[in-house]
Amino acid sequence: MFRTFTGRANRTSSVPRLTVTDILHRTFVSGLAALSVYGLFLGYMVHRDTLARGRGEL
C-alpha cells in the first residue's frame, strides 16, 4: 500500500513498471552518452599531442 502526498492510502502505484525494452533503451542511450564523452576526451588528447609534436616537445 502506498501513501500519496496528501497522506491517503493508495493501493495502486502511480509509478509505471519498467519493462525489459525500457531498461535496454536506457542502457543503450546511457552507453551512447558515455561514448560521446569519451570521444570528446580522446579528441582533446589527440589535439594536445599534435600540438606538442608540432612544437617538438615529443
PDB file of N, CA, C and O in Angstrom:
ATOM      1  N   MET A   1       0.848  -1.172   0.000  1.00  0.00           N
ATOM      2  CA  MET A   1       0.000   0.000   0.000  1.00  0.00           C
ATOM      3  C   MET A   1       0.898   1.241   0.000  1.00  0.00           C
ATOM      4  O   MET A   1       1.857   1.318   0.769  1.00  0.00           O
ATOM      5  N   PHE A   2       0.593   2.182  -0.839  1.00  0.00           N
ATOM      6  CA  PHE A   2       1.390   3.393  -0.969  1.00  0.00           C
ATOM      7  C   PHE A   2       0.608   4.586  -0.440  1.00  0.00           C
ATOM      8  O   PHE A   2      -0.622   4.603  -0.477  1.00  0.00           O
ATOM      9  N   ARG A   3       1.319   5.562   0.042  1.00  0.00           N
ATOM     10  CA  ARG A   3       0.674   6.784   0.514  1.00  0.00           C
ATOM     11  C   ARG A   3       0.953   7.904  -0.478  1.00  0.00           C
ATOM     12  O   ARG A   3       2.071   8.045  -0.973  1.00  0.00           O
ATOM     13  N   THR A   4      -0.060   8.688  -0.760  1.00  0.00           N
ATOM     14  CA  THR A   4       0.111   9.818  -1.664  1.00  0.00           C
ATOM     15  C   THR A   4       0.609  11.008  -0.869  1.00  0.00           C
ATOM     16  O   THR A   4       0.737  10.928   0.353  1.00  0.00           O
ATOM     17  N   PHE A   5       0.893  12.116  -1.551  1.00  0.00           N
ATOM     18  CA  PHE A   5       1.397  13.294  -0.849  1.00  0.00           C
ATOM     19  C   PHE A   5       0.364  13.887   0.088  1.00  0.00           C
ATOM     20  O   PHE A   5       0.720  14.667   0.972  1.00  0.00           O
ATOM     21  N   THR A   6      -0.911  13.541  -0.079  1.00  0.00           N
ATOM     22  CA  THR A   6      -1.943  14.037   0.842  1.00  0.00           C
ATOM     23  C   THR A   6      -2.073  13.141   2.059  1.00  0.00           C
ATOM     24  O   THR A   6      -2.809  13.468   2.990  1.00  0.00           O
ATOM     25  N   GLY A   7      -1.364  12.006   2.068  1.00  0.00           N
ATOM     26  CA  GLY A   7      -1.408  11.115   3.211  1.00  0.00           C
ATOM     27  C   GLY A   7      -2.433  10.013   3.080  1.00  0.00           C
ATOM     28  O   GLY A   7      -2.510   9.146   3.951  1.00  0.00           O
ATOM     29  N   ARG A   8      -3.214  10.015   2.032  1.00  0.00           N
ATOM     30  CA  ARG A   8      -4.214   8.965   1.838  1.00  0.00           C
ATOM     31  C   ARG A   8      -3.557   7.706   1.285  1.00  0.00           C
ATOM     32  O   ARG A   8      -2.618   7.772   0.492  1.00  0.00           O
ATOM     33  N   ALA A   9      -4.059   6.585   1.710  1.00  0.00           N
ATOM     34  CA  ALA A   9      -3.525   5.315   1.219  1.00  0.00           C
ATOM     35  C   ALA A   9      -3.977   5.093  -0.216  1.00  0.00           C
ATOM     36  O   ALA A   9      -5.119   5.380  -0.576  1.00  0.00           O
ATOM     37  N   ASN A  10      -3.083   4.588  -1.008  1.00  0.00           N
ATOM     38  CA  ASN A  10      -3.368   4.315  -2.411  1.00  0.00           C
ATOM     39  C   ASN A  10      -2.922   2.886  -2.699  1.00  0.00           C
ATOM     40  O   ASN A  10      -1.757   2.548  -2.490  1.00  0.00           O
ATOM     41  N   ARG A  11      -3.825   2.056  -3.171  1.00  0.00           N
ATOM     42  CA  ARG A  11      -3.496   0.650  -3.403  1.00  0.00           C
ATOM     43  C   ARG A  11      -2.726   0.436  -4.710  1.00  0.00           C
ATOM     44  O   ARG A  11      -2.055  -0.585  -4.863  1.00  0.00           O
ATOM     45  N   THR A  12      -2.808   1.349  -5.624  1.00  0.00           N
ATOM     46  CA  THR A  12      -2.086   1.196  -6.887  1.00  0.00           C
ATOM     47  C   THR A  12      -0.919   2.166  -6.921  1.00  0.00           C
ATOM     48  O   THR A  12      -1.010   3.291  -6.430  1.00  0.00           O
ATOM     49  N   SER A  13       0.146   1.723  -7.492  1.00  0.00           N
ATOM     50  CA  SER A  13       1.327   2.569  -7.614  1.00  0.00           C
ATOM     51  C   SER A  13       1.144   3.531  -8.777  1.00  0.00           C
ATOM     52  O   SER A  13       0.651   3.144  -9.837  1.00  0.00           O
ATOM     53  N   SER A  14       1.537   4.769  -8.584  1.00  0.00           N
ATOM     54  CA  SER A  14       1.457   5.745  -9.669  1.00  0.00           C
ATOM     55  C   SER A  14       2.691   5.684 -10.561  1.00  0.00           C
ATOM     56  O   SER A  14       2.743   6.350 -11.594  1.00  0.00           O
ATOM     57  N   VAL A  15       3.683   4.889 -10.167  1.00  0.00           N
ATOM     58  CA  VAL A  15       4.908   4.752 -10.942  1.00  0.00           C
ATOM     59  C   VAL A  15       4.772   3.527 -11.845  1.00  0.00           C
ATOM     60  O   VAL A  15       4.555   2.422 -11.348  1.00  0.00           O
ATOM     61  N   PRO A  16       4.896   3.705 -13.164  1.00  0.00           N
ATOM     62  CA  PRO A  16       4.772   2.547 -14.058  1.00  0.00           C
ATOM     63  C   PRO A  16       5.972   1.608 -13.910  1.00  0.00           C
ATOM     64  O   PRO A  16       7.082   2.046 -13.607  1.00  0.00           O
ATOM     65  N   ARG A  17       5.738   0.332 -14.125  1.00  0.00           N
ATOM     66  CA  ARG A  17       6.815  -0.653 -14.052  1.00  0.00           C
ATOM     67  C   ARG A  17       7.719  -0.516 -15.266  1.00  0.00           C
ATOM     68  O   ARG A  17       7.260  -0.199 -16.363  1.00  0.00           O
ATOM     69  N   LEU A  18       9.003  -0.756 -15.059  1.00  0.00           N
ATOM     70  CA  LEU A  18       9.949  -0.722 -16.166  1.00  0.00           C
ATOM     71  C   LEU A  18       9.920  -2.056 -16.891  1.00  0.00           C
ATOM     72  O   LEU A  18      10.019  -3.116 -16.273  1.00  0.00           O
ATOM     73  N   THR A  19       9.786  -1.992 -18.187  1.00  0.00           N
ATOM     74  CA  THR A  19       9.814  -3.216 -18.980  1.00  0.00           C
ATOM     75  C   THR A  19      11.243  -3.485 -19.439  1.00  0.00           C
ATOM     76  O   THR A  19      12.127  -2.642 -19.291  1.00  0.00           O
ATOM     77  N   VAL A  20      11.448  -4.656 -19.990  1.00  0.00           N
ATOM     78  CA  VAL A  20      12.779  -5.021 -20.481  1.00  0.00           C
ATOM     79  C   VAL A  20      13.213  -4.065 -21.587  1.00  0.00           C
ATOM     80  O   VAL A  20      14.378  -3.675 -21.651  1.00  0.00           O
ATOM     81  N   THR A  21      12.283  -3.689 -22.452  1.00  0.00           N
ATOM     82  CA  THR A  21      12.651  -2.767 -23.533  1.00  0.00           C
ATOM     83  C   THR A  21      13.023  -1.396 -22.987  1.00  0.00           C
ATOM     84  O   THR A  21      13.911  -0.742 -23.532  1.00  0.00           O
ATOM     85  N   ASP A  22      12.362  -0.947 -21.921  1.00  0.00           N
ATOM     86  CA  ASP A  22      12.737   0.328 -21.301  1.00  0.00           C
ATOM     87  C   ASP A  22      14.156   0.265 -20.751  1.00  0.00           C
ATOM     88  O   ASP A  22      14.947   1.187 -20.950  1.00  0.00           O
ATOM     89  N   ILE A  23      14.471  -0.814 -20.067  1.00  0.00           N
ATOM     90  CA  ILE A  23      15.807  -0.964 -19.482  1.00  0.00           C
ATOM     91  C   ILE A  23      16.863  -1.043 -20.576  1.00  0.00           C
ATOM     92  O   ILE A  23      17.920  -0.424 -20.462  1.00  0.00           O
ATOM     93  N   LEU A  24      16.584  -1.804 -21.642  1.00  0.00           N
ATOM     94  CA  LEU A  24      17.537  -1.890 -22.753  1.00  0.00           C
ATOM     95  C   LEU A  24      17.729  -0.539 -23.429  1.00  0.00           C
ATOM     96  O   LEU A  24      18.850  -0.175 -23.782  1.00  0.00           O
ATOM     97  N   HIS A  25      16.652   0.199 -23.610  1.00  0.00           N
ATOM     98  CA  HIS A  25      16.749   1.514 -24.236  1.00  0.00           C
ATOM     99  C   HIS A  25      17.560   2.470 -23.373  1.00  0.00           C
ATOM    100  O   HIS A  25      18.418   3.190 -23.885  1.00  0.00           O
ATOM    101  N   ARG A  26      17.299   2.485 -22.078  1.00  0.00           N
ATOM    102  CA  ARG A  26      18.057   3.366 -21.178  1.00  0.00           C
ATOM    103  C   ARG A  26      19.531   2.997 -21.158  1.00  0.00           C
ATOM    104  O   ARG A  26      20.392   3.876 -21.126  1.00  0.00           O
ATOM    105  N   THR A  27      19.828   1.704 -21.177  1.00  0.00           N
ATOM    106  CA  THR A  27      21.217   1.250 -21.209  1.00  0.00           C
ATOM    107  C   THR A  27      21.895   1.689 -22.502  1.00  0.00           C
ATOM    108  O   THR A  27      23.035   2.152 -22.485  1.00  0.00           O
ATOM    109  N   PHE A  28      21.192   1.542 -23.616  1.00  0.00           N
ATOM    110  CA  PHE A  28      21.732   1.933 -24.919  1.00  0.00           C
ATOM    111  C   PHE A  28      22.008   3.432 -24.972  1.00  0.00           C
ATOM    112  O   PHE A  28      23.075   3.850 -25.422  1.00  0.00           O
ATOM    113  N   VAL A  29      21.060   4.240 -24.518  1.00  0.00           N
ATOM    114  CA  VAL A  29      21.219   5.695 -24.554  1.00  0.00           C
ATOM    115  C   VAL A  29      22.338   6.135 -23.613  1.00  0.00           C
ATOM    116  O   VAL A  29      23.126   7.015 -23.961  1.00  0.00           O
ATOM    117  N   SER A  30      22.415   5.534 -22.429  1.00  0.00           N
ATOM    118  CA  SER A  30      23.493   5.870 -21.492  1.00  0.00           C
ATOM    119  C   SER A  30      24.851   5.506 -22.077  1.00  0.00           C
ATOM    120  O   SER A  30      25.823   6.245 -21.917  1.00  0.00           O
ATOM    121  N   GLY A  31      24.914   4.369 -22.753  1.00  0.00           N
ATOM    122  CA  GLY A  31      26.161   3.962 -23.390  1.00  0.00           C
ATOM    123  C   GLY A  31      26.578   4.916 -24.493  1.00  0.00           C
ATOM    124  O   GLY A  31      27.760   5.232 -24.631  1.00  0.00           O
ATOM    125  N   LEU A  32      25.614   5.378 -25.281  1.00  0.00           N
ATOM    126  CA  LEU A  32      25.935   6.353 -26.333  1.00  0.00           C
ATOM    127  C   LEU A  32      26.412   7.675 -25.743  1.00  0.00           C
ATOM    128  O   LEU A  32      27.324   8.303 -26.282  1.00  0.00           O
ATOM    129  N   ALA A  33      25.805   8.098 -24.646  1.00  0.00           N
ATOM    130  CA  ALA A  33      26.236   9.337 -23.988  1.00  0.00           C
ATOM    131  C   ALA A  33      27.662   9.187 -23.463  1.00  0.00           C
ATOM    132  O   ALA A  33      28.483  10.091 -23.622  1.00  0.00           O
ATOM    133  N   ALA A  34      27.955   8.051 -22.840  1.00  0.00           N
ATOM    134  CA  ALA A  34      29.308   7.808 -22.328  1.00  0.00           C
ATOM    135  C   ALA A  34      30.317   7.744 -23.472  1.00  0.00           C
ATOM    136  O   ALA A  34      31.430   8.257 -23.352  1.00  0.00           O
ATOM    137  N   LEU A  35      29.931   7.119 -24.569  1.00  0.00           N
ATOM    138  CA  LEU A  35      30.815   7.034 -25.728  1.00  0.00           C
ATOM    139  C   LEU A  35      31.087   8.417 -26.319  1.00  0.00           C
ATOM    140  O   LEU A  35      32.195   8.681 -26.784  1.00  0.00           O
ATOM    141  N   SER A  36      30.102   9.288 -26.305  1.00  0.00           N
ATOM    142  CA  SER A  36      30.284  10.656 -26.799  1.00  0.00           C
ATOM    143  C   SER A  36      31.260  11.427 -25.924  1.00  0.00           C
ATOM    144  O   SER A  36      32.126  12.138 -26.434  1.00  0.00           O
ATOM    145  N   VAL A  37      31.126  11.293 -24.620  1.00  0.00           N
ATOM    146  CA  VAL A  37      32.048  11.973 -23.697  1.00  0.00           C
ATOM    147  C   VAL A  37      33.460  11.430 -23.885  1.00  0.00           C
ATOM    148  O   VAL A  37      34.424  12.195 -23.897  1.00  0.00           O
ATOM    149  N   TYR A  38      33.585  10.117 -24.030  1.00  0.00           N
ATOM    150  CA  TYR A  38      34.891   9.505 -24.253  1.00  0.00           C
ATOM    151  C   TYR A  38      35.499   9.990 -25.572  1.00  0.00           C
ATOM    152  O   TYR A  38      36.703  10.236 -25.645  1.00  0.00           O
ATOM    153  N   GLY A  39      34.682  10.127 -26.599  1.00  0.00           N
ATOM    154  CA  GLY A  39      35.161  10.631 -27.885  1.00  0.00           C
ATOM    155  C   GLY A  39      35.662  12.065 -27.794  1.00  0.00           C
ATOM    156  O   GLY A  39      36.674  12.416 -28.402  1.00  0.00           O
ATOM    157  N   LEU A  40      34.950  12.896 -27.030  1.00  0.00           N
ATOM    158  CA  LEU A  40      35.412  14.273 -26.823  1.00  0.00           C
ATOM    159  C   LEU A  40      36.752  14.293 -26.099  1.00  0.00           C
ATOM    160  O   LEU A  40      37.640  15.071 -26.447  1.00  0.00           O
ATOM    161  N   PHE A  41      36.893  13.437 -25.092  1.00  0.00           N
ATOM    162  CA  PHE A  41      38.155  13.354 -24.353  1.00  0.00           C
ATOM    163  C   PHE A  41      39.292  12.919 -25.273  1.00  0.00           C
ATOM    164  O   PHE A  41      40.371  13.512 -25.254  1.00  0.00           O
ATOM    165  N   LEU A  42      39.052  11.887 -26.077  1.00  0.00           N
ATOM    166  CA  LEU A  42      40.103  11.423 -26.982  1.00  0.00           C
ATOM    167  C   LEU A  42      40.456  12.481 -28.021  1.00  0.00           C
ATOM    168  O   LEU A  42      41.628  12.651 -28.359  1.00  0.00           O
ATOM    169  N   GLY A  43      39.462  13.189 -28.527  1.00  0.00           N
ATOM    170  CA  GLY A  43      39.733  14.261 -29.478  1.00  0.00           C
ATOM    171  C   GLY A  43      40.606  15.342 -28.874  1.00  0.00           C
ATOM    172  O   GLY A  43      41.513  15.855 -29.530  1.00  0.00           O
ATOM    173  N   TYR A  44      40.337  15.688 -27.628  1.00  0.00           N
ATOM    174  CA  TYR A  44      41.143  16.693 -26.928  1.00  0.00           C
ATOM    175  C   TYR A  44      42.574  16.194 -26.731  1.00  0.00           C
ATOM    176  O   TYR A  44      43.528  16.945 -26.935  1.00  0.00           O
ATOM    177  N   MET A  45      42.723  14.937 -26.338  1.00  0.00           N
ATOM    178  CA  MET A  45      44.062  14.409 -26.091  1.00  0.00           C
ATOM    179  C   MET A  45      44.869  14.310 -27.388  1.00  0.00           C
ATOM    180  O   MET A  45      46.068  14.589 -27.387  1.00  0.00           O
ATOM    181  N   VAL A  46      44.239  13.922 -28.479  1.00  0.00           N
ATOM    182  CA  VAL A  46      44.941  13.862 -29.768  1.00  0.00           C
ATOM    183  C   VAL A  46      45.341  15.267 -30.201  1.00  0.00           C
ATOM    184  O   VAL A  46      46.432  15.462 -30.736  1.00  0.00           O
ATOM    185  N   HIS A  47      44.474  16.239 -29.976  1.00  0.00           N
ATOM    186  CA  HIS A  47      44.780  17.627 -30.316  1.00  0.00           C
ATOM    187  C   HIS A  47      46.000  18.110 -29.536  1.00  0.00           C
ATOM    188  O   HIS A  47      46.897  18.735 -30.104  1.00  0.00           O
ATOM    189  N   ARG A  48      46.032  17.820 -28.237  1.00  0.00           N
ATOM    190  CA  ARG A  48      47.184  18.229 -27.419  1.00  0.00           C
ATOM    191  C   ARG A  48      48.457  17.549 -27.894  1.00  0.00           C
ATOM    192  O   ARG A  48      49.515  18.176 -27.960  1.00  0.00           O
ATOM    193  N   ASP A  49      48.357  16.258 -28.227  1.00  0.00           N
ATOM    194  CA  ASP A  49      49.523  15.519 -28.695  1.00  0.00           C
ATOM    195  C   ASP A  49      50.030  16.093 -30.016  1.00  0.00           C
ATOM    196  O   ASP A  49      51.238  16.215 -30.218  1.00  0.00           O
ATOM    197  N   THR A  50      49.118  16.442 -30.906  1.00  0.00           N
ATOM    198  CA  THR A  50      49.505  17.021 -32.197  1.00  0.00           C
ATOM    199  C   THR A  50      50.215  18.356 -32.000  1.00  0.00           C
ATOM    200  O   THR A  50      51.230  18.622 -32.643  1.00  0.00           O
ATOM    201  N   LEU A  51      49.685  19.191 -31.117  1.00  0.00           N
ATOM    202  CA  LEU A  51      50.338  20.474 -30.845  1.00  0.00           C
ATOM    203  C   LEU A  51      51.720  20.278 -30.228  1.00  0.00           C
ATOM    204  O   LEU A  51      52.666  20.983 -30.577  1.00  0.00           O
ATOM    205  N   ALA A  52      51.833  19.317 -29.307  1.00  0.00           N
ATOM    206  CA  ALA A  52      53.130  19.060 -28.670  1.00  0.00           C
ATOM    207  C   ALA A  52      54.143  18.557 -29.693  1.00  0.00           C
ATOM    208  O   ALA A  52      55.307  18.958 -29.658  1.00  0.00           O
ATOM    209  N   ARG A  53      53.714  17.685 -30.600  1.00  0.00           N
ATOM    210  CA  ARG A  53      54.631  17.189 -31.634  1.00  0.00           C
ATOM    211  C   ARG A  53      55.052  18.319 -32.579  1.00  0.00           C
ATOM    212  O   ARG A  53      56.190  18.350 -33.049  1.00  0.00           O
ATOM    213  N   GLY A  54      54.136  19.237 -32.852  1.00  0.00           N
ATOM    214  CA  GLY A  54      54.460  20.367 -33.722  1.00  0.00           C
ATOM    215  C   GLY A  54      55.481  21.302 -33.097  1.00  0.00           C
ATOM    216  O   GLY A  54      56.282  21.918 -33.800  1.00  0.00           O
ATOM    217  N   ARG A  55      55.449  21.406 -31.781  1.00  0.00           N
ATOM    218  CA  ARG A  55      56.424  22.244 -31.076  1.00  0.00           C
ATOM    219  C   ARG A  55      57.731  21.518 -30.834  1.00  0.00           C
ATOM    220  O   ARG A  55      58.704  22.126 -30.387  1.00  0.00           O
ATOM    221  N   GLY A  56      57.769  20.231 -31.121  1.00  0.00           N
ATOM    222  CA  GLY A  56      58.988  19.450 -30.930  1.00  0.00           C
ATOM    223  C   GLY A  56      59.197  19.010 -29.502  1.00  0.00           C
ATOM    224  O   GLY A  56      60.330  18.729 -29.109  1.00  0.00           O
ATOM    225  N   GLU A  57      58.144  18.942 -28.712  1.00  0.00           N
ATOM    226  CA  GLU A  57      58.284  18.543 -27.314  1.00  0.00           C
ATOM    227  C   GLU A  57      58.334  17.033 -27.148  1.00  0.00           C
ATOM    228  O   GLU A  57      58.767  16.538 -26.108  1.00  0.00           O
ATOM    229  N   LEU A  58      57.901  16.305 -28.148  1.00  0.00           N
ATOM    230  CA  LEU A  58      57.908  14.836 -28.019  1.00  0.00           C
ATOM    231  C   LEU A  58      58.960  14.216 -28.891  1.00  0.00           C
ATOM    232  O   LEU A  58      59.106  12.994 -28.908  1.00  0.00           O
TER     233      LEU A  58
END
